[in-house]
Amino acid sequence: MNTRKRLALTAVIAMFAILVNISKGMHDSMHTTPAVAGYGNEVFEIGSIIYASDFSDHANWIIQIEASGNSPYEEKISYSAGVLDLYMPAKGCTAWLNKKFTGAITIVYQVRCPIETINGTSIQARDINNFWHCSDPFEFDALLRSSETRYKGNFSSYHEMLGYYASTGGGGRIGNQTTRFRRYPRRADSENIPHLALNDKDANPDYLITPGMWHTIQLVAYDGLVQYLMDGRVVYEIRYGDDIKVESEKSGKKSTAVITYSRETFPAYNSGYFGIRMVASHHQYRDLKVYRLNPK
């Protein structure tokens, strides 16, 4: 399918989403109660809230925006009425919360891609991306100091950090095609390295973005048990003893292998920072909460 046909198809999908969301109620009330699902049912329960934000605390956010040269598009950032609004045409952006979390936690928030600003090119419904329990491998807090470090908003600048990553609605020039989970780092000493990479939900419409709809995203880190949930349903989860896919890349060629997920090979990340990421999109975020997870 050529680019023109893909863009036309994207427009049709967006129009269909408008009708769907009118019937659902596009402005659903906030409901970000965390779920216990999948592997979590066996080992933990939701504890107390350790952090909550209506995004009026905007001084707590470090926003790193990719340089875009002579781009005619201008990014916009606003904090209003309990919503963080990030409008990032044709460029990448990562927003870090400058609060370090330690131990077993779950992070939950709501996000949507407003239909009214989608144009199919510089703004698409795409890339609801997440980083959690993340840190710099040499200086823990360096992620937050974009003026002094390599973390500049472009996606590849984060490949050497430590942490967990999950993405809904990724893709190439046309987004909202992939749904993935990775354990970072992907690179070390400027070289690609084998890393945990799951992508079996790619191209499955049940796990992609519905334009205009408020999606509830939930991230779990409980020792080596890691989960990514969307709208109360497990998208990806791993725990020690699972067979998992490892991705490698050499000379531009990718390869995969299946190995056992073990503590020795993949030690758990037990502290770090939370970040939200996007590219060529307009996202609105609300009702962020972080909960402690307690053993059953």
C-alpha positions, 0 to 999 in steps of 0.5 A: 500500500502506497503512502497516499492510500495509507493516509486515506485509510488513516483518515477513514479510521479516524472518522470511524473512531469519531462515531464510535466514541460518540456512542461510548461517550468521548468524555468519560469520567476519570476512573484510574483505579489500578487492576490486579490481573494476570500474574499479579493475582498470585503475588500482590495486592494494591497498597496505599497511594504514594504519589498523585498528580492532577498536573498542577505540579508542573515544576515536577516535570522535565520535558525533553523535546527532540530538535527538529531543525527547520521544521515549520511546526511548533510544539505546545505544552500546557497544564490546565484543568487537571490535564497535561497537554503535549502537542508535538507535531513531527517530533519526539518528546519525553516527559520525566516526573522528577520523583524517584520511586523505589520498590514494588509499585504500580503507576496508572494514568489516563491518556487520549489522542484528541481527534480534532487535531489529527491531520494524518501526517505531523499529528497522528493518533500514535505512540503512547509510550512509557518508561518506568524504573529508569535510570542512567547506568553511570549517574542515576539521576542524569536522565533529568538533566537534558542540558548536560547529558545525551538525553535530548528527546530523540528516541535513540538517546534513551537506548543505553539507560536502564529500565522498562519500556512499553509502547502502544501505537508505534510504527514508522511514518504511519503510526498506530501499528505496533504494541511492544515491551522492552527491557533496557538497555538496548545499547552499551558503549554505542553498540547494540546489545541483546535485550528483552523485546516482546512484539507479538501484539503488533498489528492487533487492533484490540491493543491499539489506540482508539482516537479520542478515547481516554485510555487507562495505562497501568505499569507494574514493577514487582521485583522481576514481575513486570506488567503493561496493562491497557484499559484494565487488560494485560498487554504484556507480562513477564516473570522469572522462569518464563520463556522470553524473546531476546532481540539482537541487531548487528550490521543492520540485521535483526535476529531473535532468540528465545531464552529463559527469563532469569534473575541472573541474566535480567536482574530486576530494576527496583528503583528509578524514574517514570517517563511518558513519551510520544512522537508526531502526536497530540496527547492529553494526560490526566489523573496520574497515581502511583501505588505501593504493591504489597505481597499477598 
